[in-house]
Amino acid sequence: MKLKKYLQKNKLTQNQFIDELHKNTGRKIGQGTVSKYILGQRIPRKEEMLVIYDFTEGKVSPNDFYL
């Protein structure tokens, strides 16, 4: 599932997602960075991908960031 769809399905704004991710994982990802992930302008580094994968319980996988 693409990150954008995950946010829509869970009724989260980008900032809410960032805050929850930070609370649960201790990792902080910038809003501009998340926006670029959603728009396909940037692909997360391995560490960020794994954090997002774990936080979303596998719903957003690394393959979802590639076209």
PDBQT receptor file of N, H, CA, C and O in Angstrom, charges set to zero:
ATOM      1  N   MET A   1       0.857  -1.165   0.000  1.00  0.00    +0.000 N 
ATOM      2  CA  MET A   1       0.000   0.000   0.000  1.00  0.00    +0.000 C 
ATOM      3  C   MET A   1       0.907   1.233   0.000  1.00  0.00    +0.000 C 
ATOM      4  O   MET A   1       1.865   1.310   0.769  1.00  0.00    +0.000 OA
ATOM      5  N   LYS A   2       0.599   2.170  -0.850  1.00  0.00    +0.000 N 
ATOM      6  H   LYS A   2      -0.180   2.107  -1.475  1.00  0.00    +0.000 HD
ATOM      7  CA  LYS A   2       1.357   3.421  -0.894  1.00  0.00    +0.000 C 
ATOM      8  C   LYS A   2       1.137   4.198   0.394  1.00  0.00    +0.000 C 
ATOM      9  O   LYS A   2       0.098   4.066   1.041  1.00  0.00    +0.000 OA
ATOM     10  N   LEU A   3       2.115   5.004   0.759  1.00  0.00    +0.000 N 
ATOM     11  H   LEU A   3       2.959   5.112   0.233  1.00  0.00    +0.000 HD
ATOM     12  CA  LEU A   3       2.036   5.792   1.990  1.00  0.00    +0.000 C 
ATOM     13  C   LEU A   3       0.830   6.733   1.965  1.00  0.00    +0.000 C 
ATOM     14  O   LEU A   3       0.153   6.904   2.979  1.00  0.00    +0.000 OA
ATOM     15  N   LYS A   4       0.566   7.331   0.829  1.00  0.00    +0.000 N 
ATOM     16  H   LYS A   4       1.115   7.192   0.005  1.00  0.00    +0.000 HD
ATOM     17  CA  LYS A   4      -0.578   8.244   0.709  1.00  0.00    +0.000 C 
ATOM     18  C   LYS A   4      -1.886   7.516   1.038  1.00  0.00    +0.000 C 
ATOM     19  O   LYS A   4      -2.727   8.036   1.770  1.00  0.00    +0.000 OA
ATOM     20  N   LYS A   5      -2.044   6.326   0.497  1.00  0.00    +0.000 N 
ATOM     21  H   LYS A   5      -1.361   5.904  -0.098  1.00  0.00    +0.000 HD
ATOM     22  CA  LYS A   5      -3.257   5.546   0.749  1.00  0.00    +0.000 C 
ATOM     23  C   LYS A   5      -3.344   5.139   2.220  1.00  0.00    +0.000 C 
ATOM     24  O   LYS A   5      -4.429   5.138   2.801  1.00  0.00    +0.000 OA
ATOM     25  N   TYR A   6      -2.205   4.795   2.823  1.00  0.00    +0.000 N 
ATOM     26  H   TYR A   6      -1.323   4.796   2.352  1.00  0.00    +0.000 HD
ATOM     27  CA  TYR A   6      -2.176   4.442   4.243  1.00  0.00    +0.000 C 
ATOM     28  C   TYR A   6      -2.665   5.624   5.086  1.00  0.00    +0.000 C 
ATOM     29  O   TYR A   6      -3.468   5.446   6.003  1.00  0.00    +0.000 OA
ATOM     30  N   LEU A   7      -2.182   6.821   4.775  1.00  0.00    +0.000 N 
ATOM     31  H   LEU A   7      -1.530   6.966   4.030  1.00  0.00    +0.000 HD
ATOM     32  CA  LEU A   7      -2.608   8.006   5.527  1.00  0.00    +0.000 C 
ATOM     33  C   LEU A   7      -4.104   8.250   5.357  1.00  0.00    +0.000 C 
ATOM     34  O   LEU A   7      -4.801   8.543   6.328  1.00  0.00    +0.000 OA
ATOM     35  N   GLN A   8      -4.594   8.129   4.133  1.00  0.00    +0.000 N 
ATOM     36  H   GLN A   8      -4.028   7.890   3.345  1.00  0.00    +0.000 HD
ATOM     37  CA  GLN A   8      -6.026   8.329   3.880  1.00  0.00    +0.000 C 
ATOM     38  C   GLN A   8      -6.862   7.297   4.619  1.00  0.00    +0.000 C 
ATOM     39  O   GLN A   8      -7.859   7.640   5.256  1.00  0.00    +0.000 OA
ATOM     40  N   LYS A   9      -6.463   6.044   4.537  1.00  0.00    +0.000 N 
ATOM     41  H   LYS A   9      -5.653   5.765   4.020  1.00  0.00    +0.000 HD
ATOM     42  CA  LYS A   9      -7.218   4.964   5.160  1.00  0.00    +0.000 C 
ATOM     43  C   LYS A   9      -7.278   5.115   6.680  1.00  0.00    +0.000 C 
ATOM     44  O   LYS A   9      -8.290   4.792   7.302  1.00  0.00    +0.000 OA
ATOM     45  N   ASN A  10      -6.190   5.606   7.270  1.00  0.00    +0.000 N 
ATOM     46  H   ASN A  10      -5.368   5.868   6.765  1.00  0.00    +0.000 HD
ATOM     47  CA  ASN A  10      -6.120   5.767   8.719  1.00  0.00    +0.000 C 
ATOM     48  C   ASN A  10      -6.472   7.182   9.178  1.00  0.00    +0.000 C 
ATOM     49  O   ASN A  10      -6.326   7.526  10.351  1.00  0.00    +0.000 OA
ATOM     50  N   LYS A  11      -6.939   7.995   8.225  1.00  0.00    +0.000 N 
ATOM     51  H   LYS A  11      -7.057   7.716   7.272  1.00  0.00    +0.000 HD
ATOM     52  CA  LYS A  11      -7.372   9.375   8.508  1.00  0.00    +0.000 C 
ATOM     53  C   LYS A  11      -6.302  10.153   9.267  1.00  0.00    +0.000 C 
ATOM     54  O   LYS A  11      -6.566  10.774  10.297  1.00  0.00    +0.000 OA
ATOM     55  N   LEU A  12      -5.090  10.099   8.728  1.00  0.00    +0.000 N 
ATOM     56  H   LEU A  12      -4.876   9.594   7.892  1.00  0.00    +0.000 HD
ATOM     57  CA  LEU A  12      -3.962  10.800   9.323  1.00  0.00    +0.000 C 
ATOM     58  C   LEU A  12      -3.460  11.879   8.376  1.00  0.00    +0.000 C 
ATOM     59  O   LEU A  12      -3.369  11.665   7.167  1.00  0.00    +0.000 OA
ATOM     60  N   THR A  13      -3.137  13.032   8.932  1.00  0.00    +0.000 N 
ATOM     61  H   THR A  13      -3.211  13.205   9.914  1.00  0.00    +0.000 HD
ATOM     62  CA  THR A  13      -2.435  14.031   8.140  1.00  0.00    +0.000 C 
ATOM     63  C   THR A  13      -0.962  13.656   8.156  1.00  0.00    +0.000 C 
ATOM     64  O   THR A  13      -0.543  12.790   8.923  1.00  0.00    +0.000 OA
ATOM     65  N   GLN A  14      -0.188  14.301   7.317  1.00  0.00    +0.000 N 
ATOM     66  H   GLN A  14      -0.528  15.005   6.693  1.00  0.00    +0.000 HD
ATOM     67  CA  GLN A  14       1.246  14.019   7.311  1.00  0.00    +0.000 C 
ATOM     68  C   GLN A  14       1.845  14.323   8.684  1.00  0.00    +0.000 C 
ATOM     69  O   GLN A  14       2.658  13.551   9.193  1.00  0.00    +0.000 OA
ATOM     70  N   ASN A  15       1.447  15.442   9.281  1.00  0.00    +0.000 N 
ATOM     71  H   ASN A  15       0.787  16.070   8.867  1.00  0.00    +0.000 HD
ATOM     72  CA  ASN A  15       1.986  15.811  10.591  1.00  0.00    +0.000 C 
ATOM     73  C   ASN A  15       1.565  14.834  11.679  1.00  0.00    +0.000 C 
ATOM     74  O   ASN A  15       2.361  14.527  12.566  1.00  0.00    +0.000 OA
ATOM     75  N   GLN A  16       0.339  14.344  11.631  1.00  0.00    +0.000 N 
ATOM     76  H   GLN A  16      -0.307  14.594  10.910  1.00  0.00    +0.000 HD
ATOM     77  CA  GLN A  16      -0.102  13.352  12.609  1.00  0.00    +0.000 C 
ATOM     78  C   GLN A  16       0.706  12.063  12.454  1.00  0.00    +0.000 C 
ATOM     79  O   GLN A  16       1.107  11.452  13.445  1.00  0.00    +0.000 OA
ATOM     80  N   PHE A  17       0.940  11.656  11.209  1.00  0.00    +0.000 N 
ATOM     81  H   PHE A  17       0.614  12.153  10.405  1.00  0.00    +0.000 HD
ATOM     82  CA  PHE A  17       1.741  10.475  10.933  1.00  0.00    +0.000 C 
ATOM     83  C   PHE A  17       3.151  10.642  11.501  1.00  0.00    +0.000 C 
ATOM     84  O   PHE A  17       3.680   9.736  12.146  1.00  0.00    +0.000 OA
ATOM     85  N   ILE A  18       3.751  11.803  11.255  1.00  0.00    +0.000 N 
ATOM     86  H   ILE A  18       3.322  12.538  10.731  1.00  0.00    +0.000 HD
ATOM     87  CA  ILE A  18       5.098  12.085  11.743  1.00  0.00    +0.000 C 
ATOM     88  C   ILE A  18       5.138  12.036  13.266  1.00  0.00    +0.000 C 
ATOM     89  O   ILE A  18       6.051  11.450  13.848  1.00  0.00    +0.000 OA
ATOM     90  N   ASP A  19       4.150  12.650  13.910  1.00  0.00    +0.000 N 
ATOM     91  H   ASP A  19       3.408  13.126  13.438  1.00  0.00    +0.000 HD
ATOM     92  CA  ASP A  19       4.100  12.656  15.378  1.00  0.00    +0.000 C 
ATOM     93  C   ASP A  19       3.942  11.247  15.942  1.00  0.00    +0.000 C 
ATOM     94  O   ASP A  19       4.638  10.878  16.888  1.00  0.00    +0.000 OA
ATOM     95  N   GLU A  20       3.036  10.461  15.374  1.00  0.00    +0.000 N 
ATOM     96  H   GLU A  20       2.470  10.761  14.606  1.00  0.00    +0.000 HD
ATOM     97  CA  GLU A  20       2.821   9.093  15.843  1.00  0.00    +0.000 C 
ATOM     98  C   GLU A  20       4.057   8.225  15.608  1.00  0.00    +0.000 C 
ATOM     99  O   GLU A  20       4.442   7.429  16.464  1.00  0.00    +0.000 OA
ATOM    100  N   LEU A  21       4.663   8.391  14.449  1.00  0.00    +0.000 N 
ATOM    101  H   LEU A  21       4.350   9.038  13.754  1.00  0.00    +0.000 HD
ATOM    102  CA  LEU A  21       5.878   7.654  14.130  1.00  0.00    +0.000 C 
ATOM    103  C   LEU A  21       6.966   7.985  15.155  1.00  0.00    +0.000 C 
ATOM    104  O   LEU A  21       7.655   7.094  15.653  1.00  0.00    +0.000 OA
ATOM    105  N   HIS A  22       7.109   9.256  15.458  1.00  0.00    +0.000 N 
ATOM    106  H   HIS A  22       6.550   9.980  15.054  1.00  0.00    +0.000 HD
ATOM    107  CA  HIS A  22       8.126   9.685  16.427  1.00  0.00    +0.000 C 
ATOM    108  C   HIS A  22       7.837   9.129  17.824  1.00  0.00    +0.000 C 
ATOM    109  O   HIS A  22       8.748   8.663  18.509  1.00  0.00    +0.000 OA
ATOM    110  N   LYS A  23       6.582   9.178  18.241  1.00  0.00    +0.000 N 
ATOM    111  H   LYS A  23       5.842   9.557  17.684  1.00  0.00    +0.000 HD
ATOM    112  CA  LYS A  23       6.197   8.654  19.561  1.00  0.00    +0.000 C 
ATOM    113  C   LYS A  23       6.486   7.160  19.682  1.00  0.00    +0.000 C 
ATOM    114  O   LYS A  23       6.969   6.688  20.711  1.00  0.00    +0.000 OA
ATOM    115  N   ASN A  24       6.181   6.427  18.615  1.00  0.00    +0.000 N 
ATOM    116  H   ASN A  24       5.789   6.810  17.779  1.00  0.00    +0.000 HD
ATOM    117  CA  ASN A  24       6.289   4.964  18.666  1.00  0.00    +0.000 C 
ATOM    118  C   ASN A  24       7.667   4.418  18.346  1.00  0.00    +0.000 C 
ATOM    119  O   ASN A  24       8.013   3.319  18.781  1.00  0.00    +0.000 OA
ATOM    120  N   THR A  25       8.460   5.167  17.593  1.00  0.00    +0.000 N 
ATOM    121  H   THR A  25       8.180   6.060  17.240  1.00  0.00    +0.000 HD
ATOM    122  CA  THR A  25       9.746   4.630  17.162  1.00  0.00    +0.000 C 
ATOM    123  C   THR A  25      10.935   5.468  17.625  1.00  0.00    +0.000 C 
ATOM    124  O   THR A  25      12.072   4.996  17.627  1.00  0.00    +0.000 OA
ATOM    125  N   GLY A  26      10.668   6.704  18.015  1.00  0.00    +0.000 N 
ATOM    126  H   GLY A  26       9.745   7.088  18.013  1.00  0.00    +0.000 HD
ATOM    127  CA  GLY A  26      11.760   7.602  18.387  1.00  0.00    +0.000 C 
ATOM    128  C   GLY A  26      12.447   8.233  17.193  1.00  0.00    +0.000 C 
ATOM    129  O   GLY A  26      13.383   9.015  17.354  1.00  0.00    +0.000 OA
ATOM    130  N   ARG A  27      11.988   7.899  15.993  1.00  0.00    +0.000 N 
ATOM    131  H   ARG A  27      11.227   7.263  15.863  1.00  0.00    +0.000 HD
ATOM    132  CA  ARG A  27      12.570   8.456  14.758  1.00  0.00    +0.000 C 
ATOM    133  C   ARG A  27      11.752   9.638  14.296  1.00  0.00    +0.000 C 
ATOM    134  O   ARG A  27      10.522   9.588  14.296  1.00  0.00    +0.000 OA
ATOM    135  N   LYS A  28      12.426  10.696  13.903  1.00  0.00    +0.000 N 
ATOM    136  H   LYS A  28      13.425  10.736  13.903  1.00  0.00    +0.000 HD
ATOM    137  CA  LYS A  28      11.753  11.901  13.422  1.00  0.00    +0.000 C 
ATOM    138  C   LYS A  28      12.054  12.044  11.936  1.00  0.00    +0.000 C 
ATOM    139  O   LYS A  28      13.214  12.070  11.523  1.00  0.00    +0.000 OA
ATOM    140  N   ILE A  29      11.007  12.135  11.148  1.00  0.00    +0.000 N 
ATOM    141  H   ILE A  29      10.065  12.114  11.483  1.00  0.00    +0.000 HD
ATOM    142  CA  ILE A  29      11.134  12.368   9.711  1.00  0.00    +0.000 C 
ATOM    143  C   ILE A  29      10.439  13.702   9.436  1.00  0.00    +0.000 C 
ATOM    144  O   ILE A  29       9.327  13.934   9.910  1.00  0.00    +0.000 OA
ATOM    145  N   GLY A  30      11.080  14.558   8.687  1.00  0.00    +0.000 N 
ATOM    146  H   GLY A  30      11.983  14.370   8.301  1.00  0.00    +0.000 HD
ATOM    147  CA  GLY A  30      10.535  15.879   8.398  1.00  0.00    +0.000 C 
ATOM    148  C   GLY A  30       9.297  15.827   7.525  1.00  0.00    +0.000 C 
ATOM    149  O   GLY A  30       9.110  14.890   6.749  1.00  0.00    +0.000 OA
ATOM    150  N   GLN A  31       8.449  16.843   7.655  1.00  0.00    +0.000 N 
ATOM    151  H   GLN A  31       8.601  17.605   8.285  1.00  0.00    +0.000 HD
ATOM    152  CA  GLN A  31       7.214  16.905   6.881  1.00  0.00    +0.000 C 
ATOM    153  C   GLN A  31       7.513  17.018   5.391  1.00  0.00    +0.000 C 
ATOM    154  O   GLN A  31       6.834  16.396   4.574  1.00  0.00    +0.000 OA
ATOM    155  N   GLY A  32       8.524  17.806   5.029  1.00  0.00    +0.000 N 
ATOM    156  H   GLY A  32       9.076  18.312   5.692  1.00  0.00    +0.000 HD
ATOM    157  CA  GLY A  32       8.890  17.939   3.621  1.00  0.00    +0.000 C 
ATOM    158  C   GLY A  32       9.363  16.620   3.034  1.00  0.00    +0.000 C 
ATOM    159  O   GLY A  32       9.102  16.315   1.870  1.00  0.00    +0.000 OA
ATOM    160  N   THR A  33      10.048  15.856   3.834  1.00  0.00    +0.000 N 
ATOM    161  H   THR A  33      10.260  16.104   4.780  1.00  0.00    +0.000 HD
ATOM    162  CA  THR A  33      10.533  14.547   3.399  1.00  0.00    +0.000 C 
ATOM    163  C   THR A  33       9.371  13.595   3.176  1.00  0.00    +0.000 C 
ATOM    164  O   THR A  33       9.325  12.893   2.166  1.00  0.00    +0.000 OA
ATOM    165  N   VAL A  34       8.428  13.566   4.120  1.00  0.00    +0.000 N 
ATOM    166  H   VAL A  34       8.466  14.136   4.941  1.00  0.00    +0.000 HD
ATOM    167  CA  VAL A  34       7.251  12.705   3.970  1.00  0.00    +0.000 C 
ATOM    168  C   VAL A  34       6.463  13.113   2.732  1.00  0.00    +0.000 C 
ATOM    169  O   VAL A  34       5.986  12.257   1.987  1.00  0.00    +0.000 OA
ATOM    170  N   SER A  35       6.328  14.408   2.512  1.00  0.00    +0.000 N 
ATOM    171  H   SER A  35       6.716  15.104   3.117  1.00  0.00    +0.000 HD
ATOM    172  CA  SER A  35       5.623  14.898   1.328  1.00  0.00    +0.000 C 
ATOM    173  C   SER A  35       6.300  14.401   0.053  1.00  0.00    +0.000 C 
ATOM    174  O   SER A  35       5.619  13.991  -0.887  1.00  0.00    +0.000 OA
ATOM    175  N   LYS A  36       7.620  14.433   0.012  1.00  0.00    +0.000 N 
ATOM    176  H   LYS A  36       8.173  14.766   0.775  1.00  0.00    +0.000 HD
ATOM    177  CA  LYS A  36       8.346  13.944  -1.169  1.00  0.00    +0.000 C 
ATOM    178  C   LYS A  36       8.185  12.442  -1.345  1.00  0.00    +0.000 C 
ATOM    179  O   LYS A  36       8.131  11.956  -2.475  1.00  0.00    +0.000 OA
ATOM    180  N   TYR A  37       8.109  11.695  -0.239  1.00  0.00    +0.000 N 
ATOM    181  H   TYR A  37       8.154  12.089   0.679  1.00  0.00    +0.000 HD
ATOM    182  CA  TYR A  37       7.849  10.255  -0.336  1.00  0.00    +0.000 C 
ATOM    183  C   TYR A  37       6.495  10.022  -0.997  1.00  0.00    +0.000 C 
ATOM    184  O   TYR A  37       6.358   9.175  -1.880  1.00  0.00    +0.000 OA
ATOM    185  N   ILE A  38       5.497  10.785  -0.557  1.00  0.00    +0.000 N 
ATOM    186  H   ILE A  38       5.607  11.473   0.161  1.00  0.00    +0.000 HD
ATOM    187  CA  ILE A  38       4.132  10.622  -1.071  1.00  0.00    +0.000 C 
ATOM    188  C   ILE A  38       4.049  10.990  -2.552  1.00  0.00    +0.000 C 
ATOM    189  O   ILE A  38       3.364  10.323  -3.327  1.00  0.00    +0.000 OA
ATOM    190  N   LEU A  39       4.748  12.049  -2.933  1.00  0.00    +0.000 N 
ATOM    191  H   LEU A  39       5.304  12.591  -2.303  1.00  0.00    +0.000 HD
ATOM    192  CA  LEU A  39       4.715  12.507  -4.322  1.00  0.00    +0.000 C 
ATOM    193  C   LEU A  39       5.618  11.685  -5.245  1.00  0.00    +0.000 C 
ATOM    194  O   LEU A  39       5.599  11.873  -6.462  1.00  0.00    +0.000 OA
ATOM    195  N   GLY A  40       6.402  10.783  -4.672  1.00  0.00    +0.000 N 
ATOM    196  H   GLY A  40       6.418  10.630  -3.684  1.00  0.00    +0.000 HD
ATOM    197  CA  GLY A  40       7.302   9.970  -5.477  1.00  0.00    +0.000 C 
ATOM    198  C   GLY A  40       8.551  10.714  -5.909  1.00  0.00    +0.000 C 
ATOM    199  O   GLY A  40       9.244  10.275  -6.827  1.00  0.00    +0.000 OA
ATOM    200  N   GLN A  41       8.853  11.835  -5.261  1.00  0.00    +0.000 N 
ATOM    201  H   GLN A  41       8.291  12.191  -4.515  1.00  0.00    +0.000 HD
ATOM    202  CA  GLN A  41      10.029  12.624  -5.609  1.00  0.00    +0.000 C 
ATOM    203  C   GLN A  41      11.272  12.153  -4.861  1.00  0.00    +0.000 C 
ATOM    204  O   GLN A  41      12.392  12.544  -5.187  1.00  0.00    +0.000 OA
ATOM    205  N   ARG A  42      11.063  11.328  -3.878  1.00  0.00    +0.000 N 
ATOM    206  H   ARG A  42      10.153  11.010  -3.614  1.00  0.00    +0.000 HD
ATOM    207  CA  ARG A  42      12.178  10.825  -3.074  1.00  0.00    +0.000 C 
ATOM    208  C   ARG A  42      11.824   9.432  -2.560  1.00  0.00    +0.000 C 
ATOM    209  O   ARG A  42      10.666   9.141  -2.259  1.00  0.00    +0.000 OA
ATOM    210  N   ILE A  43      12.833   8.588  -2.467  1.00  0.00    +0.000 N 
ATOM    211  H   ILE A  43      13.774   8.825  -2.711  1.00  0.00    +0.000 HD
ATOM    212  CA  ILE A  43      12.647   7.244  -1.924  1.00  0.00    +0.000 C 
ATOM    213  C   ILE A  43      13.367   7.198  -0.580  1.00  0.00    +0.000 C 
ATOM    214  O   ILE A  43      14.516   7.630  -0.481  1.00  0.00    +0.000 OA
ATOM    215  N   PRO A  44      12.712   6.684   0.445  1.00  0.00    +0.000 N 
ATOM    216  CA  PRO A  44      13.350   6.632   1.764  1.00  0.00    +0.000 C 
ATOM    217  C   PRO A  44      14.615   5.782   1.756  1.00  0.00    +0.000 C 
ATOM    218  O   PRO A  44      14.731   4.810   1.010  1.00  0.00    +0.000 OA
ATOM    219  N   ARG A  45      15.548   6.174   2.598  1.00  0.00    +0.000 N 
ATOM    220  H   ARG A  45      15.454   6.964   3.204  1.00  0.00    +0.000 HD
ATOM    221  CA  ARG A  45      16.730   5.339   2.814  1.00  0.00    +0.000 C 
ATOM    222  C   ARG A  45      16.282   4.063   3.515  1.00  0.00    +0.000 C 
ATOM    223  O   ARG A  45      15.172   3.974   4.039  1.00  0.00    +0.000 OA
ATOM    224  N   LYS A  46      17.164   3.094   3.509  1.00  0.00    +0.000 N 
ATOM    225  H   LYS A  46      18.066   3.166   3.083  1.00  0.00    +0.000 HD
ATOM    226  CA  LYS A  46      16.837   1.794   4.090  1.00  0.00    +0.000 C 
ATOM    227  C   LYS A  46      16.319   1.925   5.521  1.00  0.00    +0.000 C 
ATOM    228  O   LYS A  46      15.322   1.299   5.880  1.00  0.00    +0.000 OA
ATOM    229  N   GLU A  47      16.988   2.732   6.335  1.00  0.00    +0.000 N 
ATOM    230  H   GLU A  47      17.798   3.241   6.044  1.00  0.00    +0.000 HD
ATOM    231  CA  GLU A  47      16.591   2.887   7.742  1.00  0.00    +0.000 C 
ATOM    232  C   GLU A  47      15.176   3.442   7.865  1.00  0.00    +0.000 C 
ATOM    233  O   GLU A  47      14.371   2.938   8.648  1.00  0.00    +0.000 OA
ATOM    234  N   GLU A  48      14.877   4.490   7.080  1.00  0.00    +0.000 N 
ATOM    235  H   GLU A  48      15.531   4.898   6.444  1.00  0.00    +0.000 HD
ATOM    236  CA  GLU A  48      13.540   5.081   7.128  1.00  0.00    +0.000 C 
ATOM    237  C   GLU A  48      12.488   4.112   6.614  1.00  0.00    +0.000 C 
ATOM    238  O   GLU A  48      11.385   4.035   7.154  1.00  0.00    +0.000 OA
ATOM    239  N   MET A  49      12.839   3.369   5.559  1.00  0.00    +0.000 N 
ATOM    240  H   MET A  49      13.735   3.431   5.120  1.00  0.00    +0.000 HD
ATOM    241  CA  MET A  49      11.895   2.383   5.018  1.00  0.00    +0.000 C 
ATOM    242  C   MET A  49      11.518   1.353   6.079  1.00  0.00    +0.000 C 
ATOM    243  O   MET A  49      10.347   1.012   6.244  1.00  0.00    +0.000 OA
ATOM    244  N   LEU A  50      12.520   0.871   6.787  1.00  0.00    +0.000 N 
ATOM    245  H   LEU A  50      13.471   1.148   6.653  1.00  0.00    +0.000 HD
ATOM    246  CA  LEU A  50      12.257  -0.141   7.810  1.00  0.00    +0.000 C 
ATOM    247  C   LEU A  50      11.434   0.419   8.962  1.00  0.00    +0.000 C 
ATOM    248  O   LEU A  50      10.586  -0.282   9.515  1.00  0.00    +0.000 OA
ATOM    249  N   VAL A  51      11.674   1.672   9.329  1.00  0.00    +0.000 N 
ATOM    250  H   VAL A  51      12.362   2.241   8.880  1.00  0.00    +0.000 HD
ATOM    251  CA  VAL A  51      10.890   2.314  10.391  1.00  0.00    +0.000 C 
ATOM    252  C   VAL A  51       9.434   2.448   9.948  1.00  0.00    +0.000 C 
ATOM    253  O   VAL A  51       8.519   2.139  10.712  1.00  0.00    +0.000 OA
ATOM    254  N   ILE A  52       9.221   2.903   8.726  1.00  0.00    +0.000 N 
ATOM    255  H   ILE A  52       9.964   3.154   8.105  1.00  0.00    +0.000 HD
ATOM    256  CA  ILE A  52       7.851   3.058   8.200  1.00  0.00    +0.000 C 
ATOM    257  C   ILE A  52       7.182   1.690   8.087  1.00  0.00    +0.000 C 
ATOM    258  O   ILE A  52       6.013   1.542   8.443  1.00  0.00    +0.000 OA
ATOM    259  N   TYR A  53       7.912   0.691   7.594  1.00  0.00    +0.000 N 
ATOM    260  H   TYR A  53       8.862   0.811   7.305  1.00  0.00    +0.000 HD
ATOM    261  CA  TYR A  53       7.375  -0.665   7.467  1.00  0.00    +0.000 C 
ATOM    262  C   TYR A  53       6.930  -1.202   8.831  1.00  0.00    +0.000 C 
ATOM    263  O   TYR A  53       5.827  -1.728   8.970  1.00  0.00    +0.000 OA
ATOM    264  N   ASP A  54       7.792  -1.062   9.821  1.00  0.00    +0.000 N 
ATOM    265  H   ASP A  54       8.689  -0.635   9.708  1.00  0.00    +0.000 HD
ATOM    266  CA  ASP A  54       7.457  -1.545  11.172  1.00  0.00    +0.000 C 
ATOM    267  C   ASP A  54       6.294  -0.764  11.766  1.00  0.00    +0.000 C 
ATOM    268  O   ASP A  54       5.381  -1.355  12.343  1.00  0.00    +0.000 OA
ATOM    269  N   PHE A  55       6.318   0.559  11.630  1.00  0.00    +0.000 N 
ATOM    270  H   PHE A  55       7.059   1.039  11.161  1.00  0.00    +0.000 HD
ATOM    271  CA  PHE A  55       5.270   1.390  12.211  1.00  0.00    +0.000 C 
ATOM    272  C   PHE A  55       3.907   1.083  11.594  1.00  0.00    +0.000 C 
ATOM    273  O   PHE A  55       2.894   1.072  12.295  1.00  0.00    +0.000 OA
ATOM    274  N   THR A  56       3.881   0.836  10.292  1.00  0.00    +0.000 N 
ATOM    275  H   THR A  56       4.703   0.846   9.723  1.00  0.00    +0.000 HD
ATOM    276  CA  THR A  56       2.614   0.565   9.604  1.00  0.00    +0.000 C 
ATOM    277  C   THR A  56       2.240  -0.915   9.653  1.00  0.00    +0.000 C 
ATOM    278  O   THR A  56       1.294  -1.349   8.995  1.00  0.00    +0.000 OA
ATOM    279  N   GLU A  57       2.988  -1.679  10.436  1.00  0.00    +0.000 N 
ATOM    280  H   GLU A  57       3.756  -1.327  10.971  1.00  0.00    +0.000 HD
ATOM    281  CA  GLU A  57       2.757  -3.120  10.582  1.00  0.00    +0.000 C 
ATOM    282  C   GLU A  57       2.789  -3.836   9.236  1.00  0.00    +0.000 C 
ATOM    283  O   GLU A  57       1.990  -4.737   8.978  1.00  0.00    +0.000 OA
ATOM    284  N   GLY A  58       3.717  -3.426   8.391  1.00  0.00    +0.000 N 
ATOM    285  H   GLY A  58       4.366  -2.695   8.601  1.00  0.00    +0.000 HD
ATOM    286  CA  GLY A  58       3.915  -4.072   7.099  1.00  0.00    +0.000 C 
ATOM    287  C   GLY A  58       2.978  -3.631   6.001  1.00  0.00    +0.000 C 
ATOM    288  O   GLY A  58       3.061  -4.133   4.880  1.00  0.00    +0.000 OA
ATOM    289  N   LYS A  59       2.088  -2.702   6.299  1.00  0.00    +0.000 N 
ATOM    290  H   LYS A  59       2.021  -2.294   7.209  1.00  0.00    +0.000 HD
ATOM    291  CA  LYS A  59       1.122  -2.264   5.272  1.00  0.00    +0.000 C 
ATOM    292  C   LYS A  59       1.792  -1.418   4.198  1.00  0.00    +0.000 C 
ATOM    293  O   LYS A  59       1.398  -1.467   3.032  1.00  0.00    +0.000 OA
ATOM    294  N   VAL A  60       2.803  -0.642   4.584  1.00  0.00    +0.000 N 
ATOM    295  H   VAL A  60       3.123  -0.602   5.531  1.00  0.00    +0.000 HD
ATOM    296  CA  VAL A  60       3.595   0.122   3.615  1.00  0.00    +0.000 C 
ATOM    297  C   VAL A  60       4.963  -0.548   3.552  1.00  0.00    +0.000 C 
ATOM    298  O   VAL A  60       5.764  -0.443   4.481  1.00  0.00    +0.000 OA
ATOM    299  N   SER A  61       5.213  -1.230   2.458  1.00  0.00    +0.000 N 
ATOM    300  H   SER A  61       4.562  -1.316   1.703  1.00  0.00    +0.000 HD
ATOM    301  CA  SER A  61       6.464  -1.987   2.331  1.00  0.00    +0.000 C 
ATOM    302  C   SER A  61       7.463  -1.209   1.474  1.00  0.00    +0.000 C 
ATOM    303  O   SER A  61       7.080  -0.276   0.769  1.00  0.00    +0.000 OA
ATOM    304  N   PRO A  62       8.726  -1.583   1.530  1.00  0.00    +0.000 N 
ATOM    305  CA  PRO A  62       9.729  -0.911   0.699  1.00  0.00    +0.000 C 
ATOM    306  C   PRO A  62       9.367  -0.908  -0.793  1.00  0.00    +0.000 C 
ATOM    307  O   PRO A  62       9.615   0.080  -1.485  1.00  0.00    +0.000 OA
ATOM    308  N   ASN A  63       8.791  -1.986  -1.285  1.00  0.00    +0.000 N 
ATOM    309  H   ASN A  63       8.589  -2.788  -0.723  1.00  0.00    +0.000 HD
ATOM    310  CA  ASN A  63       8.409  -2.045  -2.699  1.00  0.00    +0.000 C 
ATOM    311  C   ASN A  63       7.368  -0.990  -3.079  1.00  0.00    +0.000 C 
ATOM    312  O   ASN A  63       7.261  -0.614  -4.246  1.00  0.00    +0.000 OA
ATOM    313  N   ASP A  64       6.610  -0.518  -2.103  1.00  0.00    +0.000 N 
ATOM    314  H   ASP A  64       6.697  -0.823  -1.155  1.00  0.00    +0.000 HD
ATOM    315  CA  ASP A  64       5.574   0.481  -2.381  1.00  0.00    +0.000 C 
ATOM    316  C   ASP A  64       6.148   1.843  -2.743  1.00  0.00    +0.000 C 
ATOM    317  O   ASP A  64       5.417   2.704  -3.233  1.00  0.00    +0.000 OA
ATOM    318  N   PHE A  65       7.429   2.055  -2.514  1.00  0.00    +0.000 N 
ATOM    319  H   PHE A  65       8.023   1.355  -2.116  1.00  0.00    +0.000 HD
ATOM    320  CA  PHE A  65       8.052   3.336  -2.843  1.00  0.00    +0.000 C 
ATOM    321  C   PHE A  65       8.622   3.367  -4.253  1.00  0.00    +0.000 C 
ATOM    322  O   PHE A  65       9.091   4.405  -4.719  1.00  0.00    +0.000 OA
ATOM    323  N   TYR A  66       8.577   2.231  -4.924  1.00  0.00    +0.000 N 
ATOM    324  H   TYR A  66       8.196   1.387  -4.546  1.00  0.00    +0.000 HD
ATOM    325  CA  TYR A  66       9.078   2.153  -6.304  1.00  0.00    +0.000 C 
ATOM    326  C   TYR A  66       7.891   2.048  -7.255  1.00  0.00    +0.000 C 
ATOM    327  O   TYR A  66       6.849   1.485  -6.917  1.00  0.00    +0.000 OA
ATOM    328  N   LEU A  67       8.070   2.596  -8.440  1.00  0.00    +0.000 N 
ATOM    329  H   LEU A  67       8.916   3.053  -8.715  1.00  0.00    +0.000 HD
ATOM    330  CA  LEU A  67       6.971   2.577  -9.423  1.00  0.00    +0.000 C 
ATOM    331  C   LEU A  67       6.735   1.262 -10.009  1.00  0.00    +0.000 C 
ATOM    332  O   LEU A  67       5.845   1.109 -10.845  1.00  0.00    +0.000 OA
TER     333      LEU A  67
